[in-house]
């Protein structure tokens, strides 16, 4: 009888210990400041961006985040910048895991050649979609030299 009580006690303690371990999903939280960080090892701060309907995936939108101002982001083919963030995801409020529910990349232009780093760690939260804007939060990381986190508001384009 003592053996059974000891085994049950150990099982209960083990189960409690597992519940107390921190979840890796909660390690990084969204920053409540403007989207910023590092891309290609250099400081990067979000300035403007857009969401345009995807022509390849029904219901998804292409997202572009730039560190320069664009007067007409919906008319621009792509911002002429050396470091930008590109993505594709549904335009529905919610939290999306990068890699499984949303795809995102860091695009880096250097010496006439473009490198594309596929982001596999992070999340994007769409908070609000209006007729003209998309507001949300983004946490994306490729490695220590390519990591951004914070709030964004981008233009919503019809085409």
Buried (B, 14 or more C-beta within 10 A) or exposed (E): EEEEEEEEEEEEEEEEEEEEEEEEEEEBEBBEEEBBBBBBEEEBEBBBBBBBBBEEEEEBBBBBBBBEEBEEBBEBEEBEBBBBBBBBBBBEEEBBEBBEEBBBBBBBBEEEEEEEBEBBBBBBBBBEBEEEBBBBBBBBBBEEBBBBBBBBBBBBBEE
